[in-house]
Amino acid sequence: MTISIVIPCYNEEQAIPSFYSEVTKITAQIDADFELVFIDDGSKDQTLSAIKALPAKPRCQIQYKSFSRNFGKEAALLAGLEAASGDYVCIMDVDLQDPPELLLSMYDTLCEGEYDCVAARSVSRHGYSPLRKCCTKFYYALINRISKTEIVTGARDFRMMTRPMVDAILQLKEYNRFCKGIFSWVGFKTKWLTFENKERVHGSTKWNFFSLSAYAIESIVSFSTLPLMLPFLFSFLLLAAALVLCIVLIVKAISGAGVMGLAILCALFLVGGIITGCLAILNLYFAKAYLEIKKRPIYIVKETNITESAAHESKNEIR
């Protein structure tokens, strides 16, 4: 039995030694071989050097890929899943906000054979600002209302999956990726483990309000077509408002009130704003289609110690 752990990293030079120490304490308790697949997502510090400096330990192989620039966490996750050759594949953050001790429960559950995936979700938002808590609650309510793909509240990327589920995920080669949605979309039976949110061990989060907002928009556009229906709703409302406006203007004209010019100006602003909003929504989808059509690589590897042919042969043996 081999377990691959995929670890995306971006400017995590300080966190890597602590992560490696804590995770290897847990892996030593599991009767399996491990490969730790670090993905350096174009870090600007000495993250890659910190990975290379990790000491070798029995039954724990260290592998890495280093990107030519920062391509984002979704690209790093894809690169890690493609490189992972284990029977089971786990995804973890390097900041130790994903409790390593849950690896024991994840492994035991998958060995029972009833589930294809064991995933973690946080049940608290300790350390979040009130604004972020409110926005997070609103986001999960919105995405689950407008999308057929369920996104579990508090779900993290931290999970352990069987090889068939990983292979299914790798069949999705879309450029604009939202892994939490992809994990749900491919199906398979998932068991959820809950835990209390923890603070980072080192450094600060790379996510701010604007990057989280962009990430939320990405997920909505990727897994819901409801925004495409909004122009039809706006059109209906526009026609209804225009009808009411016409009635009001006729009444005003009969009474002799001189408000015709102002009413027309307001109507023009209303129509222009609605049309612009509709075009903006459509442009979001057109932009995504444009990126897909160009077929650019999702990431570019600058340096790695992984032999692709060996990884490919290992996956074929597992299948």
C-alpha positions as CSV (number, residue, x, y, z in Angstrom):
1,M,0.0,0.0,0.0
2,T,1.3,3.4,-1.0
3,I,-0.2,6.7,0.1
4,S,0.5,9.9,-1.8
5,I,0.2,13.3,0.0
6,V,-0.1,16.3,-2.3
7,I,1.1,19.5,-0.7
8,P,0.7,22.8,-2.6
9,C,3.1,25.5,-1.4
10,Y,3.4,29.2,-2.0
11,N,6.0,31.2,0.0
12,E,5.9,28.5,2.8
13,E,9.6,28.4,3.6
14,Q,9.0,28.6,7.4
15,A,6.1,26.2,7.5
16,I,7.6,23.3,5.6
17,P,10.0,21.9,8.3
18,S,7.2,22.0,11.0
19,F,4.7,20.4,8.5
20,Y,7.2,17.6,7.7
21,S,7.9,16.9,11.3
22,E,4.2,16.7,12.3
23,V,3.1,14.7,9.3
24,T,5.9,12.1,9.5
25,K,4.9,11.4,13.2
26,I,1.5,10.3,11.9
27,T,2.7,8.4,8.8
28,A,5.0,6.4,11.0
29,Q,1.9,5.0,12.7
30,I,0.4,3.8,9.4
31,D,1.4,0.5,7.8
32,A,2.0,1.9,4.3
33,D,4.6,3.6,2.2
34,F,4.3,7.3,1.7
35,E,5.3,9.8,-1.0
36,L,5.1,13.5,-0.2
37,V,4.5,15.4,-3.4
38,F,5.3,19.1,-2.8
39,I,4.2,21.5,-5.4
40,D,6.1,24.8,-5.3
41,D,3.7,27.3,-6.9
42,G,6.3,29.8,-8.1
43,S,7.3,30.9,-4.6
44,K,9.4,34.0,-4.2
45,D,11.1,32.9,-1.0
46,Q,13.3,29.7,-0.4
47,T,10.4,27.3,-0.4
48,L,12.0,25.0,-2.9
49,S,15.3,25.0,-1.0
50,A,13.4,24.1,2.2
51,I,11.7,21.1,0.4
52,K,15.1,19.9,-0.9
53,A,16.6,20.2,2.6
54,L,14.0,17.8,4.2
55,P,15.8,14.8,5.7
56,A,15.0,11.4,4.3
57,K,12.9,9.0,6.5
58,P,12.1,5.3,6.2
59,R,9.1,4.5,3.9
60,C,8.6,8.2,3.1
61,Q,9.7,9.5,-0.3
62,I,10.0,13.2,-1.0
63,Q,9.0,14.5,-4.4
64,Y,8.5,17.9,-5.8
65,K,7.5,20.0,-8.7
66,S,8.5,23.7,-9.0
67,F,6.5,26.0,-11.3
68,S,8.0,28.6,-13.5
69,R,5.7,31.2,-11.9
70,N,2.7,31.4,-9.6
71,F,-0.2,29.6,-11.4
72,G,-2.5,29.3,-8.4
73,K,-3.6,26.7,-6.0
74,E,-5.9,24.9,-8.4
75,A,-3.1,24.4,-10.9
76,A,-0.9,23.1,-8.0
77,L,-3.5,20.6,-7.0
78,L,-3.8,19.3,-10.5
79,A,0.0,19.0,-10.8
80,G,0.1,17.1,-7.5
81,L,-2.7,14.7,-8.4
82,E,-1.0,14.0,-11.8
83,A,2.3,13.2,-10.1
84,A,0.8,11.1,-7.3
85,S,1.1,7.4,-7.9
86,G,-0.3,6.0,-4.6
87,D,-3.2,3.6,-4.1
88,Y,-4.7,6.4,-1.9
89,V,-4.1,10.1,-2.6
90,C,-4.4,12.8,0.1
91,I,-4.4,16.6,-0.3
92,M,-3.1,18.7,2.6
93,D,-2.2,22.4,3.2
94,V,1.3,23.0,4.5
95,D,0.2,25.5,7.1
96,L,-1.0,22.7,9.5
97,Q,-4.5,24.1,9.5
98,D,-5.4,20.6,8.3
99,P,-4.9,18.4,11.4
100,P,-2.4,15.6,10.5
101,E,-3.9,13.3,13.0
102,L,-7.0,13.0,10.8
103,L,-4.9,10.9,8.4
104,L,-5.3,7.9,10.7
105,S,-9.1,8.1,10.6
106,M,-9.1,8.7,6.8
107,Y,-6.8,5.7,6.2
108,D,-8.8,3.3,8.4
109,T,-12.1,4.4,6.8
110,L,-10.9,3.8,3.3
111,C,-9.4,0.5,4.2
112,E,-12.9,-0.7,5.2
113,G,-13.9,-0.3,1.6
114,E,-17.3,1.4,2.1
115,Y,-16.1,4.9,1.0
116,D,-14.1,6.2,-1.9
117,C,-13.2,9.5,-0.2
118,V,-12.8,10.8,3.4
119,A,-12.9,14.6,3.5
120,A,-12.6,17.2,6.2
121,R,-14.8,20.1,7.0
122,S,-14.3,22.8,9.6
123,V,-17.3,23.4,11.9
124,S,-16.0,26.8,13.3
125,R,-14.5,29.9,11.7
126,H,-12.2,30.9,14.5
127,G,-10.0,33.7,13.5
128,Y,-12.3,35.0,10.7
129,S,-13.4,38.6,10.7
130,P,-17.2,39.2,11.1
131,L,-17.3,40.3,7.5
132,R,-15.6,37.1,6.2
133,K,-17.9,35.0,8.4
134,C,-21.0,36.7,6.9
135,C,-19.7,36.5,3.3
136,T,-18.7,32.8,3.8
137,K,-22.2,31.9,5.1
138,F,-23.8,33.8,2.2
139,Y,-21.6,32.1,-0.4
140,Y,-22.4,28.6,0.7
141,A,-26.1,29.4,0.8
142,L,-25.9,30.9,-2.7
143,I,-23.8,28.3,-4.5
144,N,-25.9,25.4,-3.2
145,R,-29.1,27.2,-4.2
146,I,-28.1,27.9,-7.8
147,S,-25.9,24.9,-8.6
148,K,-26.8,21.2,-8.8
149,T,-23.3,20.3,-7.6
150,E,-23.4,20.3,-3.8
151,I,-20.6,22.2,-2.0
152,V,-20.5,21.1,1.7
153,T,-20.4,24.0,4.1
154,G,-16.9,24.4,5.6
155,A,-15.4,21.9,3.2
156,R,-11.7,22.0,2.8
157,D,-9.4,20.5,0.1
158,F,-8.0,18.2,2.9
159,R,-9.2,14.7,1.9
160,M,-7.9,11.2,1.1
161,M,-9.2,9.5,-2.0
162,T,-9.0,6.1,-3.7
163,R,-7.2,5.7,-7.0
164,P,-10.4,5.3,-9.1
165,M,-11.7,8.6,-7.8
166,V,-8.4,10.4,-8.5
167,D,-8.4,9.0,-12.0
168,A,-11.9,10.3,-12.5
169,I,-10.8,13.8,-11.4
170,L,-7.8,13.7,-13.8
171,Q,-10.2,13.1,-16.7
172,L,-11.4,16.7,-16.2
173,K,-8.9,18.8,-18.1
174,E,-10.7,22.2,-18.0
175,Y,-8.6,25.3,-17.7
176,N,-10.8,27.1,-15.2
177,R,-10.7,24.7,-12.2
178,F,-12.6,24.7,-8.9
179,C,-11.6,21.6,-7.1
180,K,-14.2,21.6,-4.3
181,G,-16.8,21.5,-7.1
182,I,-14.9,18.9,-9.1
183,F,-14.6,16.6,-6.1
184,S,-18.3,16.7,-5.7
185,W,-19.2,16.6,-9.4
186,V,-17.3,13.3,-10.1
187,G,-19.5,11.6,-7.5
188,F,-18.2,8.6,-5.4
189,K,-19.1,8.0,-1.8
190,T,-17.6,10.5,0.6
191,K,-17.5,10.5,4.4
192,W,-17.0,13.8,6.2
193,L,-14.9,14.4,9.2
194,T,-15.4,17.5,11.3
195,F,-12.8,19.5,13.1
196,E,-12.3,22.9,14.8
197,N,-10.6,25.5,12.6
198,K,-6.9,26.1,13.6
199,E,-4.5,29.1,13.2
200,R,-1.6,28.9,10.9
201,V,1.7,27.7,12.4
202,H,3.9,30.1,10.5
203,G,3.4,33.1,8.2
204,S,0.1,34.6,7.1
205,T,-2.7,33.5,4.7
206,K,-2.2,34.3,1.0
207,W,-6.0,34.8,0.7
208,N,-7.5,38.3,1.1
209,F,-11.0,39.5,0.7
210,F,-10.5,40.3,-3.0
211,S,-8.9,36.9,-3.9
212,L,-11.6,35.1,-2.0
213,S,-14.3,37.0,-3.8
214,A,-12.7,36.1,-7.1
215,Y,-12.5,32.5,-6.1
216,A,-16.2,32.5,-5.1
217,I,-17.1,34.0,-8.5
218,E,-14.9,31.4,-10.2
219,S,-16.9,28.6,-8.5
220,I,-20.3,30.1,-9.3
221,V,-19.4,30.5,-13.0
222,S,-17.8,27.1,-13.2
223,F,-20.7,25.2,-11.6
224,S,-23.9,27.2,-12.3
225,T,-25.6,28.4,-15.5
226,L,-28.2,30.3,-13.6
227,P,-26.5,33.7,-14.1
228,L,-27.1,33.1,-17.9
229,M,-30.8,33.2,-17.1
230,L,-30.7,36.5,-15.4
231,P,-30.9,38.5,-18.6
232,F,-34.3,36.9,-19.2
233,L,-35.4,38.0,-15.8
234,F,-34.1,41.5,-16.3
235,S,-35.9,41.7,-19.6
236,F,-39.2,40.7,-18.0
237,L,-38.7,43.3,-15.3
238,L,-37.8,45.9,-17.9
239,L,-40.9,45.2,-19.9
240,A,-43.0,45.4,-16.8
241,A,-41.4,48.6,-15.6
242,A,-41.8,50.1,-19.1
243,L,-45.5,49.2,-19.1
244,V,-46.0,50.9,-15.7
245,L,-43.9,53.9,-16.8
246,C,-46.1,54.3,-19.9
247,I,-49.2,54.3,-17.9
248,V,-47.8,56.9,-15.5
249,L,-46.6,59.1,-18.3
250,I,-50.0,59.0,-20.0
251,V,-51.7,59.9,-16.7
252,K,-49.2,62.7,-16.2
253,A,-49.6,64.0,-19.7
254,I,-53.4,64.1,-19.3
255,S,-53.0,66.1,-16.1
256,G,-50.6,68.5,-17.8
257,A,-47.6,67.8,-15.6
258,G,-44.3,68.5,-17.5
259,V,-42.2,65.5,-16.4
260,M,-41.8,63.8,-19.8
261,G,-38.2,64.7,-20.3
262,L,-37.1,63.6,-16.8
263,A,-39.0,60.3,-17.1
264,I,-37.4,59.5,-20.5
265,L,-33.9,60.3,-19.1
266,C,-34.5,58.0,-16.1
267,A,-35.8,55.3,-18.3
268,L,-32.7,55.5,-20.5
269,F,-30.4,55.2,-17.5
270,L,-32.4,52.2,-16.3
271,V,-32.3,50.4,-19.7
272,G,-28.6,51.2,-20.1
273,G,-27.7,49.9,-16.6
274,I,-29.7,46.7,-17.1
275,I,-28.2,46.0,-20.6
276,T,-24.7,46.6,-19.3
277,G,-25.2,44.3,-16.4
278,C,-26.5,41.5,-18.7
279,L,-23.6,41.9,-21.0
280,A,-21.2,41.7,-18.0
281,I,-22.7,38.4,-16.9
282,L,-22.4,37.0,-20.5
283,N,-18.9,38.2,-20.8
284,L,-17.8,36.2,-17.7
285,Y,-18.8,33.0,-19.5
286,F,-17.4,34.1,-22.8
287,A,-14.1,34.9,-21.1
288,K,-14.0,31.4,-19.6
289,A,-14.8,29.9,-23.0
290,Y,-12.0,32.0,-24.5
291,L,-9.5,30.6,-22.1
292,E,-10.6,27.0,-22.7
293,I,-10.4,27.5,-26.5
294,K,-6.8,28.7,-26.3
295,K,-5.7,25.4,-24.8
296,R,-2.9,26.9,-22.8
297,P,-1.1,24.6,-20.3
298,I,-2.6,24.9,-16.8
299,Y,0.9,25.1,-15.4
300,I,4.6,24.9,-16.5
301,V,7.1,23.0,-14.5
302,K,10.6,24.6,-14.1
303,E,12.2,21.9,-11.9
304,T,11.2,18.5,-10.6
305,N,12.7,15.3,-9.2
306,I,9.7,13.2,-10.4
307,T,10.3,10.9,-13.4
308,E,7.0,11.1,-15.3
309,S,7.5,7.7,-17.0
310,A,8.0,6.0,-13.6
311,A,4.9,7.7,-12.2
312,H,2.9,6.5,-15.2
313,E,4.1,3.0,-14.9
314,S,3.2,3.0,-11.2
315,K,-0.3,4.1,-11.9
316,N,-0.7,1.4,-14.5
317,E,0.4,-1.2,-12.0
318,I,-2.2,0.1,-9.5
319,R,-5.0,-0.1,-12.1
